[in-house]
């Protein structure tokens, strides 16, 4: 492989962005594309059965990251699952199709990246079962569908939110984001539609597209100031892949900055301290890390209708024969968006509701029937970082999110917990809120703040660590070198208000056009 002919493009990371980008670039038969993935092919059944995603946590298909001690969350280390398989985290996420709010993109203040600029790319990707409209596309690779779980707790949660005085919303990607409703999902016929399923699999028979799995990339190779390929390993075998046009990092908000730093692009003093030769002093690589901190309220009850029943024979049969029922659940089946104070340009909280007992970051087996719901903080002001713990490329990066470093984020979370408790008291949810599991000591500010600190988890939306305007220019090129771009969530100057899979795919769609141009 080391003596193989060079490719035009080498893409590192076969996740939400990488799969879409490889498929789009290889549409031109004269362009040679190599997509490199650290994990295996996506043949594991739990990738494709929607409810199986939780069974992938801490397995070989998971990068299995944790934050370092979070100083504003009682020093806890918070589990950060990330997909290490074709499809990346789109092969293990909650499948919520959400674009974010138009103001998110407009606030980036980057030419070509307003919401109006990106909407055509959202539409191009989308195959919405509702059909085409002003806000939706049909015929694209990415299936967007209604949920098929049919759990009555999902319906009850939305009804309770309306009873509590909030709007109903049947399309969060339509005219308005505010309100509560069921989420549309990246599923086709009750099965997960990951970026690999949507974009990559239909392109695999193209002779100009090569996919290398089980290859962990260690660094980008440079000829002077120009990227010329990558070096990595499959087990103990060294792999070198050459790129005549560009190397593109699509390894995600944790791994893309890690790879830049391993390649000598990052904070010079930090790299020198680890013995890494400095190619480019770029202190913002790995900085500006953002996420949506989330807290669940878990209400247990005696109704035998939670996702605990999914393995029973009648529901296995329902899934096998009809592709419906509990096994099609994405877990966060419904939710909503709220503005907690007047005058906000967009919602500052998002809710997710799951017909399941969610405890221990999803790592603990549920023991009772329950519904779990709660807020996450959108447009959080706190910033964390990704740095190197070692010059060894197989060492995990040092990640610290710094959740609640900014006081306003904790204030928003406390407001969200109060809203969640109020929704839980509404009549529509009464059959499912018999007991609050491990409740806060009271509803005082102090006790809700303490509850947030000890229960906060990631909502799996890291972004911002190779941002446009600092690390990258507006065409996603790494400033200060040639032939190197980043295309994934790390390019976002600020995190969008909502789930990130669809925005990352839209970023990759636009990046493909930039590269073709």
C-alpha positions as CSV (number, residue, x, y, z in Angstrom):
1,X,0.0,0.0,0.0
2,X,2.9,2.4,0.7
3,X,3.9,2.2,-3.0
4,X,0.4,2.6,-4.3
5,X,-0.5,5.4,-6.7
6,X,-1.5,8.6,-5.0
7,X,-5.0,9.7,-4.6
8,X,-6.4,13.1,-5.4
9,X,-8.0,13.4,-2.0
10,X,-7.4,11.5,1.2
11,X,-10.3,12.0,3.8
12,X,-9.6,11.0,7.4
13,X,-12.7,9.8,9.2
14,X,-15.7,8.1,7.8
15,X,-18.3,9.8,10.0
16,X,-21.2,12.1,9.2
17,X,-19.0,14.4,7.2
18,X,-16.5,12.0,5.7
19,X,-19.0,9.6,4.2
20,X,-20.9,12.4,2.6
21,X,-17.8,14.1,1.3
22,X,-16.3,10.9,-0.1
23,X,-19.5,10.1,-1.9
24,X,-19.9,13.6,-3.4
25,X,-16.3,13.9,-4.5
26,X,-16.2,10.5,-6.1
27,X,-19.2,11.4,-8.3
28,X,-16.5,12.7,-10.7
29,X,-15.0,9.5,-12.2
30,X,-11.7,11.3,-12.9
31,X,-11.2,12.1,-9.2
32,X,-9.5,9.4,-7.0
33,X,-10.7,9.4,-3.4
34,X,-9.5,7.5,-0.4
35,X,-11.6,7.5,2.8
36,X,-9.8,6.3,5.9
37,X,-11.6,5.0,9.0
38,X,-10.1,3.9,12.3
39,X,-12.9,1.4,13.0
40,X,-14.4,-1.5,11.1
41,X,-17.2,-1.7,8.5
42,X,-20.7,-1.2,9.9
43,X,-22.0,-4.8,9.8
44,X,-22.8,-5.0,13.5
45,X,-26.5,-5.5,13.9
46,X,-26.8,-3.0,16.7
47,X,-25.7,-0.2,14.2
48,X,-28.8,-0.8,12.1
49,X,-31.5,-1.7,14.7
50,X,-32.3,1.7,16.2
51,X,-32.6,0.7,19.8
52,X,-29.3,-1.2,19.6
53,X,-27.2,1.9,19.8
54,X,-26.7,1.8,23.5
55,X,-25.2,-1.7,23.2
56,X,-22.3,-0.1,21.2
57,X,-21.1,2.0,24.1
58,X,-17.7,1.1,25.4
59,X,-17.2,-1.5,22.7
60,X,-14.6,-1.6,19.9
61,X,-17.0,0.6,17.8
62,X,-16.7,3.4,20.3
63,X,-13.7,5.7,20.8
64,X,-14.8,5.6,24.5
65,X,-13.6,9.0,25.6
66,X,-14.2,10.8,28.9
67,X,-13.6,14.3,29.9
68,X,-10.9,15.0,32.4
69,X,-12.1,16.2,35.8
70,X,-14.8,18.8,35.2
71,X,-14.2,21.6,37.7
72,X,-17.8,22.9,37.7
73,X,-19.4,19.5,37.8
74,X,-18.0,18.3,41.1
75,X,-14.8,17.1,39.5
76,X,-16.6,14.3,37.7
77,X,-15.3,12.7,34.5
78,X,-18.1,12.6,32.0
79,X,-18.4,9.8,29.4
80,X,-18.2,10.9,25.8
81,X,-19.2,8.1,23.3
82,X,-18.0,8.6,19.7
83,X,-18.5,6.2,16.8
84,X,-15.4,4.3,15.6
85,X,-17.0,2.6,12.6
86,X,-18.1,3.4,9.2
87,X,-20.7,6.2,9.7
88,X,-18.9,7.4,12.8
89,X,-21.2,8.8,15.5
90,X,-24.1,8.7,13.0
91,X,-23.9,4.9,13.4
92,X,-24.7,5.3,17.2
93,X,-26.5,8.6,17.7
94,X,-30.1,9.4,18.5
95,X,-31.0,9.9,14.9
96,X,-32.8,13.2,15.5
97,X,-33.0,15.2,12.3
98,X,-32.5,18.8,13.3
99,X,-30.9,21.7,11.5
100,X,-30.6,24.3,14.3
101,X,-31.8,27.8,14.1
102,X,-31.2,30.2,11.2
103,X,-29.6,32.7,13.5
104,X,-26.9,30.2,14.4
105,X,-25.4,30.2,10.9
106,X,-26.0,33.9,10.3
107,X,-24.1,34.7,13.6
108,X,-21.0,32.8,12.3
109,X,-20.4,35.9,10.1
110,X,-18.5,33.8,7.5
111,X,-19.0,34.4,3.8
112,X,-21.0,31.6,2.2
113,X,-22.2,30.1,5.5
114,X,-25.5,31.9,6.3
115,X,-28.6,29.8,6.7
116,X,-29.8,31.0,3.3
117,X,-26.5,29.7,1.8
118,X,-26.8,26.3,3.6
119,X,-30.5,25.6,3.1
120,X,-30.0,24.3,-0.5
121,X,-27.5,21.8,0.9
122,X,-29.9,20.6,3.6
123,X,-32.5,20.1,0.9
124,X,-30.1,18.4,-1.4
125,X,-29.3,15.7,1.2
126,X,-32.8,15.1,2.4
127,X,-35.3,12.5,1.4
128,X,-38.2,13.4,3.7
129,X,-41.1,11.0,3.7
130,X,-43.5,14.0,4.0
131,X,-42.4,15.0,0.5
132,X,-40.9,18.2,-0.9
133,X,-41.8,21.6,0.4
134,X,-40.3,25.0,1.0
135,X,-38.5,23.6,4.0
136,X,-37.8,20.0,3.0
137,X,-36.3,18.0,0.2
138,X,-37.1,14.6,-1.3
139,X,-35.0,12.2,-3.3
140,X,-31.7,12.9,-1.5
141,X,-29.5,10.2,0.1
142,X,-30.5,10.9,3.7
143,X,-33.8,9.4,4.7
144,X,-35.9,11.6,7.2
145,X,-38.9,9.8,8.6
146,X,-41.5,9.8,11.3
147,X,-40.8,7.7,14.4
148,X,-42.4,4.2,14.4
149,X,-42.1,3.4,18.1
150,X,-45.6,4.4,18.9
151,X,-44.9,4.7,22.6
152,X,-47.8,6.4,24.5
153,X,-45.4,8.2,26.8
154,X,-44.0,10.2,23.9
155,X,-47.5,11.4,23.1
156,X,-48.2,12.2,26.7
157,X,-45.0,14.2,27.1
158,X,-45.9,16.5,24.2
159,X,-49.5,16.9,25.5
160,X,-48.1,17.8,29.0
161,X,-45.8,20.4,27.5
162,X,-48.8,22.0,25.8
163,X,-50.8,21.8,29.1
164,X,-47.9,23.6,30.7
165,X,-48.4,26.5,28.3
166,X,-46.0,25.8,25.5
167,X,-46.7,25.7,21.8
168,X,-47.1,22.5,19.8
169,X,-44.7,22.2,16.8
170,X,-44.9,19.4,14.2
171,X,-41.8,20.5,12.3
172,X,-38.8,21.9,14.1
173,X,-37.1,22.4,10.7
174,X,-40.0,24.5,9.4
175,X,-41.1,28.1,9.8
176,X,-40.4,28.1,13.6
177,X,-38.2,26.1,16.0
178,X,-40.0,27.0,19.2
179,X,-42.5,24.5,20.8
180,X,-42.9,20.8,21.5
181,X,-43.5,17.8,19.3
182,X,-42.1,14.5,18.0
183,X,-38.8,14.5,16.3
184,X,-38.3,13.4,12.7
185,X,-35.5,10.8,12.5
186,X,-32.8,9.7,10.1
187,X,-34.4,6.3,9.5
188,X,-35.6,4.4,6.5
189,X,-38.3,1.8,7.0
190,X,-37.6,1.7,10.7
191,X,-33.9,1.2,10.4
192,X,-31.0,3.6,11.1
193,X,-30.0,5.7,8.1
194,X,-26.4,6.7,9.0
195,X,-24.2,8.8,6.8
196,X,-22.6,5.5,5.7
197,X,-25.9,3.9,4.8
198,X,-27.1,7.1,3.1
199,X,-24.0,8.3,1.2
200,X,-21.2,5.7,1.3
201,X,-22.8,2.4,0.6
202,X,-24.4,3.4,-2.7
203,X,-21.0,4.6,-3.9
204,X,-18.8,1.7,-2.8
205,X,-18.7,0.1,-6.3
206,X,-17.1,3.2,-7.9
207,X,-13.6,2.2,-9.1
208,X,-12.3,5.7,-8.1
209,X,-13.4,5.4,-4.4
210,X,-11.2,3.4,-2.0
211,X,-12.3,2.8,1.6
212,X,-9.6,1.8,4.1
213,X,-11.0,0.5,7.4
214,X,-9.2,-0.3,10.7
215,X,-6.5,2.3,9.9
216,X,-5.8,4.8,12.7
217,X,-4.2,7.9,11.2
218,X,-1.3,9.2,13.2
219,X,-0.3,12.4,11.5
220,X,-0.5,14.4,8.3
221,X,2.6,14.3,6.1
222,X,4.0,17.5,4.8
223,X,6.3,18.5,1.9
224,X,7.5,21.9,3.1
225,X,4.3,23.7,3.9
226,X,2.0,21.5,1.9
227,X,0.1,18.5,3.0
228,X,0.9,15.5,0.9
229,X,-0.7,12.5,2.6
230,X,-1.1,10.7,5.9
231,X,0.7,8.2,8.0
232,X,-1.0,5.7,10.2
233,X,-1.3,2.0,11.1
234,X,-3.5,-1.0,10.7
235,X,-2.5,-3.1,13.8
236,X,1.3,-3.1,13.6
237,X,1.5,-2.4,9.9
238,X,2.5,1.2,8.9
239,X,0.3,2.8,6.3
240,X,1.2,5.7,4.1
241,X,-1.4,7.2,1.8
242,X,-0.5,10.1,-0.6
243,X,-2.8,12.9,-1.7
244,X,-1.9,14.9,-4.8
245,X,-4.6,17.6,-4.2
246,X,-5.6,17.7,-0.6
247,X,-5.8,16.0,2.8
248,X,-9.2,16.5,4.5
249,X,-9.6,15.9,8.2
250,X,-13.2,14.8,9.0
251,X,-12.3,13.1,12.3
252,X,-14.6,15.1,14.5
253,X,-14.3,17.8,17.1
254,X,-12.0,15.7,19.3
255,X,-9.8,13.9,16.8
256,X,-9.3,16.5,14.1
257,X,-7.5,18.9,16.5
258,X,-5.6,16.0,17.9
259,X,-4.4,15.1,14.5
260,X,-3.4,18.7,13.7
261,X,-1.4,18.9,16.9
262,X,0.3,15.5,16.2
263,X,1.2,16.9,12.8
264,X,2.9,19.9,14.3
265,X,0.0,22.5,14.0
266,X,-1.1,23.8,17.3
267,X,0.1,25.8,20.3
268,X,3.9,25.8,19.9
269,X,4.9,25.6,23.5
270,X,2.6,22.7,24.2
271,X,3.9,20.8,21.2
272,X,7.5,21.5,22.0
273,X,7.0,20.2,25.5
274,X,5.9,16.9,24.1
275,X,8.8,16.8,21.6
276,X,6.6,17.3,18.6
277,X,8.4,19.4,15.9
278,X,6.4,22.6,15.4
279,X,5.3,23.2,11.8
280,X,2.9,26.0,12.5
281,X,2.2,27.9,15.8
282,X,-1.6,28.0,15.9
283,X,-2.8,28.5,19.5
284,X,-6.5,28.1,18.7
285,X,-6.2,24.5,17.6
286,X,-8.2,22.5,20.1
287,X,-9.6,25.6,21.8
288,X,-13.2,26.9,21.6
289,X,-14.7,23.4,22.5
290,X,-18.5,23.6,22.9
291,X,-21.2,21.2,23.7
292,X,-24.8,21.0,24.9
293,X,-24.8,20.0,28.6
294,X,-27.9,18.0,29.4
295,X,-29.7,16.8,32.6
296,X,-32.4,14.2,32.7
297,X,-35.3,14.0,35.2
298,X,-36.2,10.3,35.5
299,X,-39.8,9.4,36.5
300,X,-40.4,5.7,37.3
301,X,-43.9,4.2,37.2
302,X,-45.8,0.9,37.1
303,X,-47.0,0.9,33.5
304,X,-45.2,-1.9,31.6
305,X,-44.8,0.2,28.4
306,X,-41.2,1.5,28.5
307,X,-38.5,0.4,26.1
308,X,-37.7,-2.3,28.7
309,X,-40.3,-4.5,26.8
310,X,-38.4,-4.2,23.5
311,X,-36.9,-7.7,23.7
312,X,-40.2,-9.5,24.3
313,X,-41.1,-11.9,21.5
314,X,-44.1,-9.9,20.2
315,X,-42.0,-6.8,19.8
316,X,-39.1,-8.7,18.2
317,X,-41.7,-10.1,15.7
318,X,-43.2,-6.7,15.2
319,X,-39.8,-5.3,14.3
320,X,-38.8,-8.3,12.1
321,X,-42.1,-8.3,10.1
322,X,-43.2,-4.7,10.2
323,X,-40.1,-2.6,11.1
324,X,-42.2,-0.9,13.8
325,X,-42.5,-0.9,17.6
326,X,-40.0,-0.4,20.4
327,X,-37.0,-1.7,18.6
328,X,-37.3,1.2,16.1
329,X,-37.1,3.7,18.9
330,X,-34.3,6.3,18.6
331,X,-34.7,6.8,22.4
332,X,-35.1,10.6,22.4
333,X,-38.4,10.4,20.6
334,X,-39.9,13.8,21.3
335,X,-38.8,17.2,22.7
336,X,-39.0,20.9,22.3
337,X,-37.4,24.3,22.2
338,X,-38.0,27.1,24.8
339,X,-36.9,30.7,25.3
340,X,-36.5,31.2,29.1
341,X,-36.4,35.0,29.0
342,X,-38.0,37.6,26.8
343,X,-36.1,39.2,24.0
344,X,-33.9,36.2,23.0
345,X,-33.3,35.9,19.3
346,X,-33.8,32.1,19.5
347,X,-34.5,29.3,22.0
348,X,-31.9,28.8,24.8
349,X,-33.1,25.4,25.9
350,X,-34.0,22.1,24.1
351,X,-35.8,19.2,25.7
352,X,-35.5,15.5,24.9
353,X,-38.0,12.9,26.1
354,X,-37.2,9.2,26.2
355,X,-39.6,6.4,27.1
356,X,-36.9,4.7,29.1
357,X,-35.0,4.9,32.4
358,X,-31.8,6.7,31.4
359,X,-29.2,6.7,34.2
360,X,-25.5,6.7,34.4
361,X,-24.9,8.3,31.0
362,X,-26.7,5.4,29.4
363,X,-24.1,2.9,30.8
364,X,-26.4,1.5,33.6
365,X,-29.1,-1.0,32.7
366,X,-32.6,0.3,33.4
367,X,-34.3,-1.5,36.3
368,X,-37.8,0.0,36.2
369,X,-40.3,1.3,33.7
370,X,-39.8,5.1,33.4
371,X,-39.8,8.2,31.3
372,X,-36.7,10.4,31.2
373,X,-36.8,14.0,30.0
374,X,-34.9,17.2,30.7
375,X,-33.2,20.3,29.3
376,X,-30.0,20.9,27.5
377,X,-28.4,24.3,27.3
378,X,-28.3,25.7,23.7
379,X,-25.7,28.4,22.7
380,X,-23.8,27.7,25.9
381,X,-21.2,30.3,26.7
382,X,-18.7,28.0,28.4
383,X,-15.7,26.9,26.4
384,X,-13.4,23.9,26.8
385,X,-10.4,22.5,25.0
386,X,-8.9,19.4,23.4
387,X,-5.1,19.0,24.0
388,X,-2.5,16.3,23.7
389,X,-1.8,14.1,26.7
390,X,1.1,12.4,24.9
391,X,3.0,12.5,21.6
392,X,1.9,8.9,21.1
393,X,-0.8,9.1,18.4
394,X,-2.7,6.1,20.0
395,X,-3.1,8.0,23.3
396,X,-6.5,9.5,23.9
397,X,-6.6,13.3,23.8
398,X,-7.1,15.3,26.9
399,X,-10.7,16.7,26.8
400,X,-12.2,19.2,29.2
401,X,-15.5,20.8,28.3
402,X,-15.7,23.2,31.3
403,X,-19.4,22.8,31.5
404,X,-20.8,25.8,33.6
405,X,-17.6,27.7,33.6
406,X,-19.9,30.6,32.6
407,X,-22.6,31.3,35.3
408,X,-25.3,32.0,32.7
409,X,-25.2,28.4,31.5
410,X,-26.0,27.1,35.0
411,X,-28.7,29.7,35.4
412,X,-30.3,28.4,32.1
413,X,-30.0,24.8,33.3
414,X,-31.8,25.6,36.6
415,X,-34.6,27.3,34.7
416,X,-34.8,24.3,32.4
417,X,-35.1,21.9,35.4
418,X,-37.9,24.0,36.8
419,X,-39.7,23.8,33.5
420,X,-39.2,20.1,33.3
421,X,-40.5,19.5,36.8
422,X,-43.6,21.6,35.9
423,X,-44.2,19.6,32.7
424,X,-43.9,16.4,34.9
425,X,-46.8,17.7,37.1
426,X,-49.3,18.0,34.2
427,X,-52.3,15.7,34.0
428,X,-51.2,14.2,30.7
429,X,-48.1,12.7,32.3
430,X,-49.7,11.7,35.6
431,X,-49.8,7.9,34.8
432,X,-46.0,8.0,34.1
433,X,-44.6,10.2,36.8
434,X,-45.4,8.2,39.9
435,X,-42.0,8.7,41.5
436,X,-39.0,11.0,40.7
437,X,-35.8,8.9,40.7
438,X,-33.0,10.4,42.9
439,X,-34.7,13.8,43.0
440,X,-33.1,17.1,43.9
441,X,-33.2,17.9,47.6
442,X,-35.6,20.7,46.9
443,X,-36.5,23.1,44.1
444,X,-34.4,25.9,45.5
445,X,-31.8,27.5,43.3
446,X,-29.0,26.0,45.4
447,X,-30.4,22.4,45.3
448,X,-31.2,22.6,41.6
449,X,-27.7,23.9,40.9
450,X,-26.2,21.0,42.9
451,X,-28.5,18.5,41.1
452,X,-27.3,19.9,37.7
453,X,-23.6,19.6,38.6
454,X,-23.9,16.0,39.7
455,X,-26.1,14.8,36.9
456,X,-24.9,16.7,33.8
457,X,-24.0,14.6,30.8
458,X,-23.0,15.4,27.3
459,X,-25.7,15.6,24.6
460,X,-23.0,14.2,22.2
461,X,-22.6,17.5,20.2
462,X,-18.9,18.6,20.5
463,X,-17.9,21.4,18.1
464,X,-15.7,24.4,17.5
465,X,-12.2,23.1,18.0
466,X,-10.9,24.0,14.4
467,X,-13.1,27.0,13.9
468,X,-13.6,29.1,10.8
469,X,-12.3,32.6,11.4
470,X,-9.4,31.4,13.6
471,X,-7.9,28.0,12.6
472,X,-9.6,27.9,9.2
473,X,-10.6,30.3,6.5
474,X,-14.1,30.5,5.1
475,X,-13.4,27.7,2.6
476,X,-12.3,25.4,5.5
477,X,-8.6,25.5,4.6
478,X,-6.1,25.4,7.5
479,X,-4.5,28.8,7.6
480,X,-0.8,28.9,7.2
481,X,-0.4,25.7,5.2
482,X,-1.5,24.4,1.8
483,X,-3.5,21.3,0.8
484,X,-5.2,20.7,4.1
485,X,-8.8,21.3,5.1
486,X,-11.1,20.3,8.0
487,X,-14.7,19.3,7.3
488,X,-16.7,18.3,10.4
489,X,-18.3,19.8,13.5
490,X,-15.0,21.3,14.6
491,X,-15.3,24.0,11.9
492,X,-18.3,25.7,13.6
493,X,-17.3,29.0,15.2
494,X,-20.3,28.5,17.5
495,X,-22.5,25.5,18.1
496,X,-25.9,25.3,16.5
497,X,-29.1,25.2,18.5
498,X,-30.0,21.5,18.1
499,X,-28.7,18.1,17.2
500,X,-25.7,18.2,14.9
501,X,-25.8,15.3,12.5
502,X,-27.8,17.2,9.8
503,X,-25.7,20.4,10.0
504,X,-22.4,18.4,9.7
505,X,-23.7,16.7,6.6
506,X,-24.7,20.1,5.2
507,X,-21.2,21.4,5.9
508,X,-19.8,18.4,4.0
509,X,-22.2,19.0,1.1
510,X,-21.0,22.6,0.8
511,X,-17.3,21.5,1.3
512,X,-17.7,19.1,-1.7
513,X,-18.8,22.0,-3.9
514,X,-15.9,24.1,-2.7
515,X,-13.5,21.3,-3.5
516,X,-15.0,20.6,-6.9
517,X,-14.8,24.3,-7.7
